[in-house]
Amino acid sequence: MERIFIVAAKRTPIGSFNGSLSSLSAVELGAHAIQATIEQADITPDLIDEVIVGNVLTGGSGMGPARQAAIKAGIPDSVPAYTLNMICGSGMKVVMDGASHIRAGDADIVMACGMESMSNAPFIANGQIRRGYKMGHQNLEDSIIKDGLTDAFHQYHMGITAENIAKKFELTREEQDAFALASQKKAVHAVESGDFTNEVAPLTIVSRRRQTEVKSDEYPKPDCTYEALQKLRPAFTAEGTVTAGNASGINDGGSAILLASESAVQRHGLTPLAELIEYGQGAIAPEVMGLGPVPAIANALNKANLSITDIDVFELNEAFAAQALGVAHSLAEQHNIDVPWLLERTNLSGGAIALGHPIGASGNRILTTLVYQLHRTQSDLGLASLCIGGGMGTAVIIKRC
């Protein structure tokens, strides 16, 4: 079975909701990340065998967002592309699919991308409108909430699943706010220190009057304090502990990873950044969807014949502080490790609470960040994982080259 390598990985800055990147569609964000990744790998686009793109909020985007992004990025029209929707896991699942295709011998080089413009997600009308209304109002639904943030089985917001986890593990508001503040501090320090410079491909936004270059993530909050977080009201239930401050954001962004077989690396003289060691997935009850990384990580570690203590650095997506802490407690119990041991090795440059969570891109973004984190810390093994609405999780293990 062919070894698989990550030979390039780039992402856009992450934009705030209706912020600096809001004038760009998901396709434009994805195309920018793909193009930057091709340039980093220094290959001709016609060497790519397939393009796989994760995108959740595709309504109104036009036919085949993946195909659009690929061609816009300069990939020849002879290269096929498809769009994948595994909700928050989309950007990581495309990497897993690409790796599977290489292992099967169906491809040598695969572009795996995740993209999302939550700022441009449409409002939608019920299909009943096609059959006509005799009288009464017709409501519009927000596709962000309906297709991206609402549990389809219980018809409640993802925030309620975080509240369920907070209750399950008896996580206090204080613990969650402290976790959120730590994420903000790490992210602000990373941005100010230039930790993301190698992974971020700056964007130029052209308006009628000027051009603006966006070079860094705009969602982190340098002035965030514990006291300010404590003043926020619960967002989902009156007596709850989940707030806008200890939850991830609504964001825009794109990220892309170029995968290549060992034979392709040798044949084309490519320079690997990391080796993809193994990947896994898992599923649990939808009402505690945030714990999805727990079975996914176990699956990946088992397939790789590794222990969790073999991993040097973790990127575990922060959908909510309660969710992230619930995963940490579950992993500690399952693998007989201490929670502090895990947390001090996780999200060294902050997580989605501070950086933002453009849902279709996040799985790819955390894996891209992990690649460069391994090089910054001169660590060997890294693991990235995230929870997925509906009660699922994905995980990928990589090794620094």
N, C-alpha and C positions, 0 to 999 in steps of 0.2 A: 504494500500500500504506500502510495506516494506521501512524502512529507509535504506539509503545506506551510508557506511563509507569508507573512504580511510584508510587502515590499514598499508600501507607501500608505500613509494615513493622514488625512487633512480634514479640517472642519471649518465652518464659518464661525465668526463670533456668534454668541447667542444673544438675540435681541429680546427686549421686553415687549409685552403685549401692547400693540399699537405704537411701538417704539421705532428705533432707527432702521430696522429691517422690514417694517410693515408694508413698504411700497413694493416689496419683492414677493413673488409667488413661491410656493413650495418648490415648484419646478426650477425656478431661477436659483434658489438656494442650493438645491441638490446639484444642479449643473455646475455651479461654482465650485462646490466641494469636489465633484468628480474631476473637473478640469485641473484643479490644484493638485489632486492626487496623481493624475497622469503626468503632470509636469515634474512632480517630485520623483516619480519612478523613472523619468526620462525614457519613456517608451513611446512608440507610435501607437495611436489609438486602435489601429487595425489588428494589433496583436491580442486585443481583448476578445475573449470568446463569448462572453455573456455579461449582461448588466442586470443586477437585481436590486430593486429599490423598495425600501419600507416607507410607507406613507399611510397615515390613518384617516385624516380628514380630506378625502379625495372628492367629495361632492362638488360639482361645478368646475373641476380642474381640467376637464377635457379628457378625451380618450387616451388611455395609457400614460399616466404621469411618468412612469419609469422610462418609457420610450421617448417621451418629450425631453426629459432631463438628459438622457444619453446623447441624443442628437444635438441638443443645444450645447452640450459640452464638447462637441467635435468628434464624437465616436461615429464611425461610418454607419450608414443605414443598413449595411450587411450584417451588423451585430445585433442579435435579438436582445430584448429586454422585457422584464415583467415586474409588475407592482405587487407587493406583498403587504398584507395587513394582519399583524398579530398584536395589535394595539401597541402598548408601550414596549413590547418586545420586538417590534418590527425591525428596527435598525440593527439589532443583534441577530435576529433570525436570518436576515439576508446573508450574514457572514457564515452562519451555520449551513445554510442551503448551498452557498458557494463552495464551502469546504467539502460538503457531501458530493457535489458534482465533480469536483477535482478528484476526490477519492474514488469515485465510480469510473473515472476515465472519460467523462463526458466533456471536460473542459481542462485547460491548462492555466488560464488566467481569467479571473472573474472580478469584476467591479461590484462591490457591495456598498450600497449607499442608504442612508436614512435621511428623510427630509420632512419638514413640517412648517407651515405658516399658519399658526393658530390665529393670527391677526386677520387673515383672509378667509377663514372658515365661513361658509355661508349659513344663512338661516334657511330652514327648509319647511315646505308645506306638506301636509298629509296627502297621501295618494288619493284620498277620497275626492279631492278637487277635480280629478280627471273624470269622475262620474257625476259631478255636479252637486251643488248645495241648493236646496229649495229655499232655505232661509237660515239666518244665524251667522255668527262670526266665524271666520277662519283664522286660526292662530298660526303663527310662525314659531318653529322650534329652533333653538340654537344648536347647530351640529356639533359644536365643541362639547356641550353638555350631553347631548343625546348619544352621539357616536364615540365620544372620547372619554367622558367622565362619569357616566351613569352605568351602574351594574344592571345588566339586562334581565337578570333573574329576580332581583328584589326591587328594581326600579328606585334605587337610592344612589346618592352621590358616592364617589370613591372616598370622600371624606368620612362617610359613615363606616366604611370598612376600616379606616384608620381608627375611628372611635372604638370599633369592636376589638381591635388589637390592643388598644390602650387599656380597655377593661380586662381583657384576657390576661395581660401581664401586669396589671395594676400600675401602669405607667402614669406618673403625675404630670400635671401641667408644667411644673418646675423642671422636671427632667427633660421634657420635650423642648421647652424654650432654651434650656442650657445647650441641648444638642444643636438646635437651630442656630444659636449664637456662635457656637464653635464652627459650624459650617460656613457662616458668613465671614468669620475672622480668617479662616484658612483660605477661602476664595479671594478675599480682598488682598491678602498677602501674596497669593499666587499671581494675581493680576498685576499688582504693583512691582513684584519681583521679576516679571517677565517669564514666569514658568510656562505659560501657554504659547509663547512666541513661536516655537517650532511646530506646533500643531494647528495654529489658527492661520487661515488664509484670509487676509483683509479684503474687505469689499468696498467698492466705490459706489456710493449712491448718487445718482444724477437727478437733480431737480431742475426746474426751469431757470432758476437763478444761480445755482452753485453746485459744486461737486463736494461730497463729504466722504471721507474715508473712515470706515468703521474697522478698527483694528483689534478691539478687545470686547469681552463680554460686558454688557451694560446692566445686567440684572443685580450683581452683588451690591450690597448696601454698606458702604464704609462707616456710616454713622449709626448702624444698628447697635442697640444696647439691650441688655437683659431687661432693664426697667421698661423700655418701650415695648418689647415683646410681651411682657406681663400685662400691659394695659389693653392689649387687643382682646376683642370679644370672641367667644367661641363661634366658629363659622357654620357649624352644621346642626348642633343641638344646643339648647339653652344651657344645659349643665355640662356641656362637653369640654374637652381639653385641646381639641384641634382648632388652630386658628390660621389665618392667612400668613402669619409669621413663622409658624412651624410646619408649613406645607410647601411643596414645590410650586413653581410659578407656571403661568400660561405664557408660552414663549415661541419664538421663531428661530429656526436654524437648520443647517444641513451638515452632514458628515459623511465621509467616504473612506473605504478601506480597499486596497487592491491586494487580492490574494493570488499567489502563484505556486504552482507545483515545484518541487525541487528540480525536476528536469527543465522546467521553463526558466527557473532562476539561472541554472548553469548555461542553458542554450542562449539566453539573451543578456547574460552578464548583469543580472539584477542584484541589488544590494538589499538583503533582508533586514528589516527592523526587528522582527520577532518571528518565532515559530509558533504556529497554532498547534497546541498540544492535544487538546480535546475540548469537547463541548457537550452540554447536556440540557435537559429540560424536565419540567415536572408540573404537576397540577394538584390543586387543593380545593377546598370549599370556597366558592366565590365571595362569601361574606367576610372572609379574612384573606382576600386576594393578595395583600401585601406580604404575606409569608411565602409566596411562590418561590422566591430564591432558595428556600431551605431544601426542598426536594431536588431542585435543579442543580444546586451545588453538589449535593450528595451524588447525583447521577454522573456529573462531570468528573468528580474526584474518583469515583468508583471505576469509571471507564479508563481513566488515566493511571489507575493503580497508585494514587497519591493520597496522602493525609492532608487535612486542612492546615496542619502545622508546617507542611512543606511549602506553603504559599507565603511569599514575602510581602506582597502588596495586594490590596483588594480595592476594587471600585464597585461599590454596592449602591445602586441608585437610591436616592432619597425622595421617594414620592411624598412621604410625610415623616416627621420625626418619630411619631409613634410606630409607624411601619418599620422604619430603619432600626429602631431600638428593639422591636419585636423580633426582627430577623436576627439581630445580634444575640439576643437572649436564647432564641431557638437553636442557633448554631452552636452556642456555648454549651447548651445542654446536650445536644445530639453528638457533638464531637469532643466533649469533655475538655473544653478550653475555658479560659476566663474571658468575660466580656471586655474588660479593659485591654487585654492582649489583642483582641480582634479590632477594637475601635482605634487603637493607636496605629494600626496598619491599614486603616480604611479611609478612602477619600482624602488623601493627604493634601490635596489642593481644593478641598471643599466639594460639595455635592449639589444635587439639583435644587435643594432648598435655597441655596445662594446663587448658583449659576443659572438655574432655570431648567425647564423640562419640556422642550418641544417634542411631543410624545413619539412621533414616528422616527425622530432622529436620535433620541437619547441613548438607545442601546448601542448604537454605533459610536456616539460621542464618548461614552464612558470607556469603551474599548480603545478608542483612539487615545484618550487621555492616559489610559493604563500603559499603552505602548511607550509613551514618552516618560511617564512616571518611572517605569523600570529603568530607563536610561539615565534619568536624573539621579536616581538613588543607587544606581549600579546594582540593582537587585536582579535576581534570576527569574523567578516564577511569579506570575500575576494572575489574578482571577477577577473577572468582571461578571456581574449578575444584576438582574432587575426583576421586579414584580410586574405582573401583567393583569390588567382588568379581566374579570371573569374567573380569576383564581389560577393563574399559571406563573411560570418563571422560566428564564433561560440563563445559562451560564457558559462562559468560555474561559479556558485556561491557556495562557500564552507563556512563552519563554523568550527572554531577551537574547538577541543575536549580537 
